[in-house]
Amino acid sequence: MEQRTAQTATVDVLTAEVRVLMIGSRQVTMSVYKQLDWIAPDKIVPFGRINDGERWVSSDVERLVVVGQNPDDGSLVRARFRRQHRGTVVRTGEKLIKYSDSADASMRLCTRSEWEAAEALPLIVLAGLR
């Protein structure tokens, strides 16, 4: 017969940091965030990464979204950081975007160092509607 030994039960208290984006005393909501202008990744002064829930149908391109400040006018803006694994096209729903043809600087692929810097930013949690 197997003999069991008594073990002491313990409760550990763990803490986690949750970062939120505030304007004055109000937390920024996802609906406000979605109205922000896009800026080129090399222009933004980043506050942190955002998980905006957008779906991307592509195995070729990874994507991070960063929220921060436009250094030119101090406005709150967002930027897309993208890196490509292979190929030149990413599919967003029914629309195809060829990066080499894009005149929009916010659509360009970022460098490895830009990607690593964006990936290292803290995650910011946006408020839901009340």
Buried (B, 14 or more C-beta within 10 A) or exposed (E): EEEEEEEEEEEEEEEEEEEEBEEEEEBBBBEBBEEBEBBBBEBBEBBBBBEEEEEBEBEBBBBBBBBBBBEEEEEBBBBBBBBBEEEEBBBBEEEEBEBEEEEEEBBBBBEEEBBEBBEEBEEBBBBEEE
